Amino acid sequence: SPAAFLSLYTSLFRITAGSIKPFQMIWALIEMLSLHGIGELALQLKLPTLIAILPILSNRLHLYHTRVVSNDGINVALMLSSIRLLSLARPLAASALYSFALGSKLNFLSYGPMWAWAVFRTPPGGFRGMVRAGAVIAAVQVGMSLPFLLGNAEGFLSRAFNLGRDLVFDKTRVMRFVGRVAFSASTFKGGCLLTSALLLMPLLLRHDAWCPT
């Protein structure tokens, strides 16, 4: 649910009195923590140092994380923190933070299958570990949504979710070369999803080596 988004931004609006500069300062701090988290993960996974440096050099990252004060910055920080906890073999705490990130941006729902696999392979893991993690995710979602459900359950449930999102040609920058007709075809979109899944498989299969035993 979007309860985390509503709660977070309402609180920040009250703290900053609607002024953009305090928002930017908070977001700059969050970006610094995110970049630090990327560096720590790169060191833990023994990845090339360049992996940790490239995000620092990204003007687009600074644009969306600080200058325009979008919600991408805090979502990235939440997701990086949950991945960090998962890599430290703390799947329940990681799942709670993942659920909070899910409540801030619904597209993290697409990470669900990979998250389930990662929890399954993280000690103690197994199906019992997946059930526990799922229960934690559900409990966090219900807890965050409870004030809105008590206030107007019908309105919240009818407007909180939009699972009909689609790829929009006018918003893409990377794939414009394929043309509007090809981009709008269901086969192209399915091919993109399949390619993403195939590229993720090696990472999923290597997950065992990333977590302590």
Legacy VTK file of the C-alpha trace (Angstrom):
# vtk DataFile Version 3.0
C-alpha trace
ASCII
DATASET POLYDATA
POINTS 213 float
0.000 0.000 0.000
1.112 3.651 -0.361
0.713 4.248 3.372
4.457 4.696 3.934
4.591 7.309 1.165
1.693 9.275 2.636
3.021 9.092 6.200
6.593 9.925 5.253
5.855 12.924 3.086
3.210 14.302 5.432
5.740 14.171 8.271
8.475 15.776 6.175
6.095 18.492 4.999
5.293 19.363 8.597
8.943 19.284 9.637
10.083 21.558 6.793
6.951 23.748 6.752
6.771 23.170 2.994
10.139 24.810 2.266
12.151 23.173 -0.508
15.644 23.878 0.913
15.279 21.745 4.071
13.891 18.983 1.848
16.976 19.176 -0.355
19.300 19.056 2.651
17.548 15.953 3.980
17.651 14.340 0.530
21.357 15.181 0.124
22.062 13.400 3.423
20.024 10.404 2.277
21.952 10.329 -1.007
25.261 10.327 0.872
24.065 7.384 2.957
22.954 5.576 -0.210
26.333 6.086 -1.885
28.044 4.834 1.264
25.787 1.782 1.214
26.679 1.076 -2.420
30.367 1.246 -1.522
29.928 -1.148 1.395
28.036 -3.639 -0.750
30.678 -3.422 -3.469
33.413 -4.168 -0.936
31.466 -7.017 0.658
30.727 -8.621 -2.708
34.313 -7.990 -3.891
33.101 -6.075 -6.917
35.338 -3.693 -8.878
35.877 -0.333 -7.193
34.384 1.311 -10.269
30.954 -0.024 -9.239
31.081 2.169 -6.140
32.444 5.212 -7.990
30.055 5.354 -10.963
26.969 6.385 -8.922
28.932 9.325 -7.475
29.645 10.547 -11.016
26.031 10.256 -12.149
24.472 13.666 -12.752
21.083 11.990 -13.273
21.333 10.401 -9.840
22.007 13.778 -8.224
19.158 15.316 -10.227
16.506 12.890 -9.032
17.895 12.341 -5.540
18.509 15.936 -4.535
17.712 18.763 -6.920
14.128 17.893 -7.867
13.366 16.151 -4.543
11.605 13.132 -6.039
10.863 10.068 -3.935
13.536 8.023 -5.740
16.269 8.985 -3.295
14.653 7.658 -0.168
13.350 4.584 -1.998
16.870 3.694 -3.115
18.170 4.214 0.423
15.487 1.925 1.847
16.077 -0.770 -0.751
19.869 -0.636 -0.337
19.476 -0.921 3.433
17.200 -3.933 3.095
19.635 -5.613 0.689
22.466 -4.876 3.116
20.532 -6.535 5.961
19.775 -9.522 3.741
23.455 -9.893 2.853
24.171 -9.981 6.603
21.771 -12.958 6.949
19.027 -10.962 8.693
16.075 -11.808 6.419
13.284 -10.772 8.789
14.660 -7.284 9.445
15.456 -6.977 5.741
11.909 -7.992 4.807
10.435 -5.419 7.195
12.485 -2.677 5.537
11.605 -4.012 2.079
7.932 -3.801 3.030
8.393 -0.179 4.072
10.074 0.535 0.720
7.147 -1.192 -0.980
4.810 1.138 0.863
6.757 4.097 -0.492
6.841 3.018 -4.134
4.639 0.278 -5.535
6.984 -0.725 -8.361
9.118 -2.530 -5.768
6.385 -5.157 -6.001
8.137 -6.361 -9.168
11.139 -7.278 -6.994
8.971 -9.732 -5.061
9.955 -12.967 -6.857
13.675 -12.175 -6.573
13.238 -11.166 -2.948
11.464 -14.447 -2.170
14.280 -16.398 -3.812
16.934 -14.461 -1.913
15.150 -15.053 1.403
14.773 -18.728 0.518
18.549 -19.010 0.021
19.536 -16.897 3.042
20.134 -18.848 6.276
18.022 -20.117 7.966
16.073 -19.869 4.687
13.886 -22.548 3.210
10.119 -22.426 2.878
9.722 -21.707 6.571
11.972 -18.683 6.209
9.930 -17.480 3.231
6.688 -17.824 5.215
8.142 -15.863 8.128
9.433 -13.130 5.829
6.067 -12.983 4.066
4.309 -12.622 7.413
6.629 -9.758 8.362
5.994 -8.003 5.042
2.226 -8.392 5.463
2.311 -7.213 9.091
4.242 -4.065 8.172
1.808 -3.330 5.332
-1.228 -3.749 7.585
0.361 -1.711 10.366
1.162 1.193 8.031
-2.270 1.072 6.410
-4.254 0.786 9.634
-4.818 4.548 10.224
-6.101 4.956 6.661
-8.224 1.809 6.845
-9.841 3.005 10.069
-10.467 6.418 8.577
-11.854 5.413 5.164
-11.265 1.781 4.294
-13.324 1.791 1.101
-11.680 4.928 -0.295
-8.186 3.740 0.624
-8.546 0.262 -0.876
-10.183 1.553 -4.056
-7.520 4.188 -4.751
-4.363 2.867 -3.095
-3.375 0.349 -5.741
-2.772 0.685 -9.458
-1.464 -2.570 -10.890
-2.319 -1.561 -14.451
0.858 0.412 -15.053
2.358 0.016 -18.510
5.505 1.004 -20.389
4.944 4.431 -21.974
6.922 5.340 -25.085
6.865 9.083 -24.391
8.632 8.535 -21.057
11.425 6.292 -22.278
14.850 7.656 -23.162
16.859 4.504 -23.672
14.531 2.580 -25.978
13.249 5.317 -28.283
15.277 3.883 -31.168
12.850 0.966 -31.534
9.999 3.286 -32.523
6.558 3.807 -31.021
4.839 0.916 -32.832
7.402 -1.706 -31.824
7.643 -0.314 -28.288
3.876 -0.604 -27.811
3.749 -4.240 -28.941
3.097 -6.790 -26.201
5.766 -9.088 -27.666
8.409 -6.377 -27.219
7.404 -5.796 -23.596
7.363 -9.515 -22.919
10.804 -9.815 -24.497
12.116 -7.067 -22.210
10.800 -8.880 -19.138
12.267 -12.190 -20.316
15.645 -10.572 -20.986
15.644 -9.012 -17.529
14.843 -12.377 -15.956
17.648 -14.125 -17.881
20.138 -11.449 -16.845
19.082 -11.776 -13.209
19.429 -15.548 -13.063
23.246 -15.568 -12.681
22.922 -13.103 -9.793
20.307 -15.260 -8.106
22.393 -18.403 -8.500
25.421 -16.657 -6.988
23.473 -15.479 -3.949
24.817 -18.341 -1.818
28.339 -16.954 -2.052
27.234 -13.517 -0.877
25.697 -14.528 2.438
27.488 -15.937 5.457
26.823 -19.547 6.379
LINES 1 214
213 0 1 2 3 4 5 6 7 8 9 10 11 12 13 14 15 16 17 18 19 20 21 22 23 24 25 26 27 28 29 30 31 32 33 34 35 36 37 38 39 40 41 42 43 44 45 46 47 48 49 50 51 52 53 54 55 56 57 58 59 60 61 62 63 64 65 66 67 68 69 70 71 72 73 74 75 76 77 78 79 80 81 82 83 84 85 86 87 88 89 90 91 92 93 94 95 96 97 98 99 100 101 102 103 104 105 106 107 108 109 110 111 112 113 114 115 116 117 118 119 120 121 122 123 124 125 126 127 128 129 130 131 132 133 134 135 136 137 138 139 140 141 142 143 144 145 146 147 148 149 150 151 152 153 154 155 156 157 158 159 160 161 162 163 164 165 166 167 168 169 170 171 172 173 174 175 176 177 178 179 180 181 182 183 184 185 186 187 188 189 190 191 192 193 194 195 196 197 198 199 200 201 202 203 204 205 206 207 208 209 210 211 212
